[in-house]
């Protein structure tokens, strides 16, 4: 029985072993088949990864690189040994703080795909943009990466270009080959007044002003159609009808095959630039002319100083000789001719000084209309019967502040200039009236100050002047008259006088249409001053007072002493300031009057007078000079209370001036 049981057991064991063997074999066979299939799949997967155009990588749950393909190695500039088996944190320290790592973590945990595009900074400093597709896999995650750095850079570059064009101050217009507008930037809208929507689809001819002819546009289109860049200027018209000038550069745009597909125009409104340039040129010309006039003025002033001293000697000696010679003297006629020549020379010198604004003046507040009425009595004698003189005084003309003799100079020179411009019959019109100078006028004429003015206008029907002549009329010694008919100082004198009195001149003239001179003087409020009437030259006042005369020119000092002594005065003559101080200190009697030259070596006349007045407080002073100096005047305007005698002066001028000072009203 036991044997049977044992046999059955052995048999059953054998059967069981046989069954187990058969089943295990099948099981292992399945395992082997599964492993083979897995390996085959993995090989296909790896082969797929290796042949992908994008980067591929498998990352385990513990963040280690299990696999990377060749594209990924090229993208990261790493070798396989740098990555396989290493964690992402080892390869790229700080990666756990990035948006990319956050997407990896979500896919690891949620086992759901992720998509993103972001910049990645590698540990070796390389920066790149990647488009990432993240998929969960049994080992962890599979990441597919597409390097989009160049695309991003191109997009950013395009955006920068668009932004630059949009913000550019230059007008930019893009058209197709037919000239239809496809793009305009905001500068176009600001410049032309057309909105972008209004401009798109239109032809640039919407800006045409009609200033350019058909040939102009034909040449432009021929240039750009030939593939060349055209550069030039347009006079165009804005939406509101306003014309403007723009500088343009139009160039063709080609495609990859070299065919022209677009035209791009870069333009700039230069209207204001051209206006400012023109204004600068005009101002430079004015400055150049002013500098020329100033240089000539300084020269004239210096020459006049020495020349007047010479004339003073001639006039003094001639005057004394005429006083001594009897009426029947055979020398009298010669002396009178010498005197006349000297007076003409003195007049010429006074004109030089007036032009140079170095003529000493004593301004008075005058009613312009009243003054001109008196002057015209003399002016009418300067013109012939063939010329009609018309005076049109304006109402409420106003008062001006000017030396009366300077007003005589202005009107006489302008009328004589007008007379000489009229060859046969004609008319000279003198007008007065108020004028207001605005700030807008001063912007175009910076040398002028805004305010209220009194305007004196002298117009004629003469031959007129061209532009070239107008540019030089105020320069001294410039004249179109034939020899012997003028000195070329008339209008230069007018210019100097007007400028010295803070006024300005406008001139209009055209050949054959006459000339108009408009002179503006600042309007003065207040009562007018009394103007002294002329004195009879035959009545020379005399005196017995003591006069200290100081003059560094020996001839003038000698003649001055003789003239004063002829008039009855006691004269102390000094050839220098030091001599004058010694004489004043040593002289025991009273010195009533100091007559001193202004310009002297070591010490000028003003300084000498101050020292002498300190010694003798009751001393009165008379200054004399061949031209003015700032030591006694401000811009050639005599200070209140000072007395001045312009060289050269006559015997009678000296006699009356001395009594005027010693016998004040």
Buried (B, 14 or more C-beta within 10 A) or exposed (E): EEEEEEEEEEEEEEEEEEEEEEEEEEEEEEEEEEEEEEEEEEEEBBEEBEEBEBBBBBBBEEBBBBBBBBBBBEBBEBEBEBBBEBBBEBBBEEBBEBEBBBBBBBBBEEEEBBEEBEBBEBBEEEEBBBBBBBBBBEEBBBBBBBBBBEEBEEEEEEEEEEEEBEEEEBBBBBBEBEEEBBBBBBBBBEBBBBEEEBBEEBEBEBBBBEEBEEEEBEEBBEBBEEEEEBEBBBBBBBBEEEEBBBBBBBBBEEEEEEEBEBBBBBBBBBEEEEEEEEEEEEBEEEEEBEEBBEEBBEEBBBBBBEBBBBBBBBBBBBBBBBEEBEEEEEEBEEBEEBBEEBBEBBEBBBBBBBBBBBBBBBBBBBBBBBBBEEBBEEBEEBBEEEBEBEBEBBEEBBBBBBBBEBBBBBBBBBBBBBBBBBEEEBBBBBBBBBBEBEEEEBEEBEEBEEBBBBBBBBBBBBBBBEEEBBEBBBBBEBBBEEEEEBBBBBBBBBBBBBBBBBBBBEBBBEEEEBBBBBBBBBBBEEEBBEEEEEBEEEEBBEBEBBBBBBBBBEBBBBBBBBBBEBBEBBBBBBBBBEBBBEBBEEBEEEBBBBBBBBBBEEBBBBBBBEEBBEEBEEBBBBBBBBBBBEEBBEEBBBEEEBBBBBBBBBBBBBBBBBBBBBEEE
